[in-house]
């Protein structure tokens, strides 16, 4: 069951009351919830509310809170995705996969082999944010991921602690997945870096090596970019969960 973000001022006397907003339209016009049905809401403090809808009008919904619990559907460490922008459908899938895997923040970046023009990127951030919100609802995350402005790859990764930059590379790997986490600072933001459809350029690999960034392979198989993102995040998260 998807859940919907609710503001504290919308919680009143053991009821949740929505007036005209995107959630109300989604609940009533898209998903077509009816009175008597169960629905879930979550607030910014990760409180999860199981409710029963008691009243629906054109611009109003009232639901009684049946149960309040604390959601645990979020990562305990801060992982961000530094992601070379992909073609339209692949980009949307990559964002959806990253959100479902628990990524806290996405940095969309321009790398040497990015195939999307600057003109075509106008207005994309707002569209990507909608994809993130939709997946937040569907996978019942307790926190909402955010998306940064589009910037050059080198500029973004230079802003992280060097030991916390993990680059998924299809060649020239210089460490293993297990070894790369030994000196990581778990209390600081961790950057998982992925390339575009054509991979990183030789100049980018030169930059990575000059700065002694960690280059990691995901194995012998060549994965499409959205699948590589899912595989990379899942592998790192599973290992950090054991730390």
Secondary structure, 3 states (H helix, E strand, C coil): CCEEECCHHHEECCEEEEECCHHHHHHHHHCCCCCCCEEEEECCCCEEEEEEEEEEECCEEEEEEEEEEECCCCCCCCEEEEEECCCHHHHHHHHHHHHHCCCCEEEEEECCCCCCCCHHHCCHHHHHHHHHHHHHHHCCCCCCCEECCCEEHHHHHCCCCHHHEEEECCCCCCECCCHHHCCCCCCCCEEEEECCCCCCCHHHHHHHHHCCCEEECCCCCCCCHHHHHHHHHHHHHHHHHCC
